[in-house]
Amino acid sequence: MPTVFRFDGLRVVIYPNDHRPAHVHVMGAGGEAVFILHCPDGPPILQESFGFKSGDLNRIETMLETILSDLCNQWSVFHGHF
């Protein structure tokens, strides 16, 4: 489970053998959330979350928006076209 980005003690992960649509798992601080990336233009949208507060999810979504291009490129490395 490759970590493709880290911020604020959280890990952004793309599983190598995962399914489409392009998405990331964000883990840490006692929570996990899955965001659909909507590559290549976004926006990332929360699919599900366990253990994060809504303020945390908003902060995570904002960060994912700023690195969306990199995340979409990383998804392509593992899975081909999004």
Backbone as CSV, one residue per row, in Angstrom:
resi,resn,N_x,N_y,N_z,CA_x,CA_y,CA_z,C_x,C_y,C_z
1,MET,0.851,-1.166,0.000,0.000,0.000,0.000,0.895,1.227,0.000
2,PRO,1.220,1.714,-1.184,2.138,2.844,-1.317,1.541,4.173,-0.837
3,THR,2.277,4.830,0.012,1.918,6.180,0.428,2.429,7.129,-0.644
4,VAL,1.520,7.916,-1.228,1.905,8.818,-2.306,2.048,10.261,-1.838
5,PHE,1.574,10.548,-0.615,1.670,11.910,-0.087,1.430,11.851,1.413
6,ARG,2.071,12.759,2.142,1.870,12.891,3.590,1.642,14.356,3.931
7,PHE,0.724,14.609,4.854,0.535,15.964,5.380,-0.176,15.881,6.712
8,ASP,0.194,16.748,7.627,-0.440,16.855,8.949,-0.602,15.510,9.649
9,GLY,0.388,14.640,9.521,0.329,13.335,10.167,-0.576,12.335,9.472
10,LEU,-1.051,12.656,8.276,-1.928,11.760,7.519,-1.175,11.196,6.325
11,ARG,-1.603,10.012,5.893,-1.020,9.384,4.706,-2.086,9.305,3.620
12,VAL,-1.707,9.622,2.395,-2.575,9.457,1.239,-2.055,8.236,0.491
13,VAL,-2.932,7.241,0.317,-2.526,5.933,-0.181,-3.325,5.586,-1.439
14,ILE,-2.639,4.963,-2.399,-3.293,4.351,-3.551,-2.911,2.877,-3.535
15,TYR,-3.907,2.009,-3.473,-3.649,0.571,-3.488,-3.335,0.123,-4.912
16,PRO,-2.276,-0.658,-5.112,-1.882,-1.067,-6.462,-2.928,-1.903,-7.198
17,ASN,-3.679,-2.724,-6.510,-4.647,-3.607,-7.168,-6.072,-3.167,-6.886
18,ASP,-6.304,-1.870,-6.831,-7.617,-1.339,-6.484,-8.470,-1.143,-7.737
19,HIS,-9.688,-0.776,-7.537,-10.691,-0.630,-8.594,-10.832,0.828,-9.016
20,ARG,-11.438,1.034,-10.157,-11.812,2.374,-10.599,-13.151,2.725,-9.976
21,PRO,-13.513,3.974,-9.884,-12.847,5.155,-10.405,-11.620,5.516,-9.571
22,ALA,-10.807,6.403,-10.131,-9.597,6.845,-9.442,-9.971,7.425,-8.083
23,HIS,-9.294,6.935,-7.051,-9.580,7.395,-5.693,-8.357,7.191,-4.813
24,VAL,-8.378,7.852,-3.656,-7.313,7.694,-2.670,-7.934,7.386,-1.312
25,HIS,-7.135,6.752,-0.481,-7.477,6.500,0.913,-6.603,7.430,1.746
26,VAL,-7.205,8.156,2.663,-6.465,9.029,3.559,-6.572,8.438,4.951
27,MET,-5.428,8.172,5.583,-5.397,7.459,6.859,-4.575,8.204,7.883
28,GLY,-4.998,8.086,9.123,-4.247,8.640,10.236,-5.167,9.305,11.232
29,ALA,-4.628,9.662,12.371,-5.379,10.345,13.433,-6.642,9.578,13.807
30,GLY,-6.568,8.246,13.745,-7.707,7.419,14.133,-8.822,7.352,13.115
31,GLY,-8.558,7.792,11.894,-9.600,7.777,10.883,-9.103,7.297,9.541
32,GLU,-10.060,7.040,8.655,-9.774,6.714,7.264,-10.901,7.284,6.426
33,ALA,-10.540,7.844,5.283,-11.524,8.396,4.360,-11.121,8.020,2.944
34,VAL,-12.128,7.849,2.102,-11.910,7.561,0.689,-12.483,8.728,-0.109
35,PHE,-11.651,9.270,-0.993,-12.064,10.372,-1.857,-11.954,9.942,-3.310
36,ILE,-13.042,10.099,-4.060,-13.019,9.901,-5.503,-12.351,11.154,-6.094
37,LEU,-11.378,10.959,-6.976,-10.579,12.081,-7.471,-11.226,12.840,-8.627
38,HIS,-12.038,12.177,-9.431,-12.614,12.785,-10.634,-11.524,13.355,-11.540
39,CYS,-10.524,12.527,-11.799,-9.406,12.913,-12.662,-9.896,13.183,-14.075
40,PRO,-9.288,14.110,-14.754,-8.111,14.863,-14.353,-8.425,16.220,-13.721
41,ASP,-9.688,16.647,-13.743,-10.006,18.016,-13.348,-10.647,18.178,-11.979
42,GLY,-11.009,17.059,-11.338,-11.612,17.141,-10.019,-13.044,17.628,-10.078
43,PRO,-13.558,17.978,-8.939,-12.906,18.042,-7.628,-12.963,16.690,-6.915
44,PRO,-12.050,16.470,-5.966,-12.140,15.274,-5.135,-13.421,15.340,-4.301
45,ILE,-14.121,14.230,-4.215,-15.377,14.155,-3.468,-15.287,13.009,-2.464
46,LEU,-15.684,13.284,-1.246,-15.689,12.259,-0.203,-16.663,11.150,-0.560
47,GLN,-16.187,9.901,-0.523,-17.054,8.746,-0.737,-17.488,8.150,0.590
48,GLU,-16.519,7.979,1.506,-16.843,7.437,2.821,-15.761,7.828,3.809
49,SER,-16.154,7.818,5.089,-15.210,8.216,6.126,-15.566,7.534,7.433
50,PHE,-14.528,7.181,8.174,-14.681,6.607,9.504,-13.683,7.284,10.429
51,GLY,-14.161,7.924,11.482,-13.285,8.455,12.513,-12.811,9.880,12.338
52,PHE,-13.069,10.509,11.206,-12.684,11.911,11.019,-13.868,12.820,11.334
53,LYS,-13.569,13.980,11.883,-14.590,15.009,12.095,-14.791,15.779,10.796
54,SER,-15.923,16.462,10.667,-16.225,17.165,9.422,-15.187,18.251,9.114
55,GLY,-14.678,18.928,10.128,-13.636,19.933,9.897,-12.371,19.312,9.330
56,ASP,-12.018,18.120,9.827,-10.853,17.401,9.300,-11.075,17.037,7.840
57,LEU,-12.279,16.575,7.523,-12.581,16.175,6.151,-12.515,17.361,5.199
58,ASN,-12.974,18.513,5.637,-12.884,19.711,4.803,-11.429,20.082,4.541
59,ARG,-10.603,19.991,5.577,-9.169,20.299,5.444,-8.494,19.305,4.494
60,ILE,-8.847,18.026,4.629,-8.279,16.994,3.758,-8.694,17.245,2.310
61,GLU,-9.964,17.518,2.098,-10.450,17.762,0.737,-9.738,18.954,0.092
62,THR,-9.544,20.001,0.855,-8.828,21.181,0.353,-7.403,20.826,-0.041
63,MET,-6.723,20.039,0.778,-5.355,19.628,0.461,-5.337,18.759,-0.795
64,LEU,-6.277,17.828,-0.901,-6.316,16.961,-2.081,-6.537,17.774,-3.359
65,GLU,-7.341,18.821,-3.272,-7.558,19.691,-4.435,-6.255,20.322,-4.903
66,THR,-5.397,20.697,-3.957,-4.149,21.373,-4.324,-3.137,20.425,-4.970
67,ILE,-3.268,19.132,-4.717,-2.320,18.157,-5.277,-3.004,17.198,-6.250
68,LEU,-4.183,17.569,-6.742,-4.978,16.669,-7.588,-4.204,16.166,-8.795
69,SER,-3.505,17.030,-9.479,-2.760,16.617,-10.666,-1.746,15.525,-10.327
70,ASP,-1.013,15.705,-9.234,-0.038,14.693,-8.809,-0.726,13.379,-8.447
71,LEU,-1.859,13.456,-7.768,-2.575,12.244,-7.386,-3.093,11.500,-8.618
72,CYS,-3.607,12.228,-9.587,-4.077,11.602,-10.821,-2.915,10.943,-11.566
73,ASN,-1.773,11.608,-11.586,-0.590,11.006,-12.215,-0.171,9.736,-11.492
74,GLN,-0.197,9.755,-10.162,0.154,8.559,-9.390,-0.834,7.433,-9.646
75,TRP,-2.128,7.771,-9.742,-3.130,6.736,-10.041,-2.782,6.083,-11.385
76,SER,-2.418,6.892,-12.372,-2.079,6.372,-13.693,-0.868,5.457,-13.664
77,VAL,0.095,5.762,-12.799,1.280,4.906,-12.673,0.861,3.490,-12.263
78,PHE,-0.082,3.382,-11.327,-0.505,2.077,-10.821,-1.557,1.408,-11.692
79,HIS,-2.443,2.195,-12.293,-3.647,1.625,-12.902,-3.864,1.990,-14.358
80,GLY,-2.986,2.776,-14.945,-3.243,3.231,-16.302,-4.239,4.382,-16.280
81,HIS,-4.978,4.510,-17.357,-5.907,5.628,-17.505,-6.962,5.601,-16.392
82,PHE,-7.341,6.781,-15.913,-8.314,6.880,-14.840,-9.711,6.790,-15.397
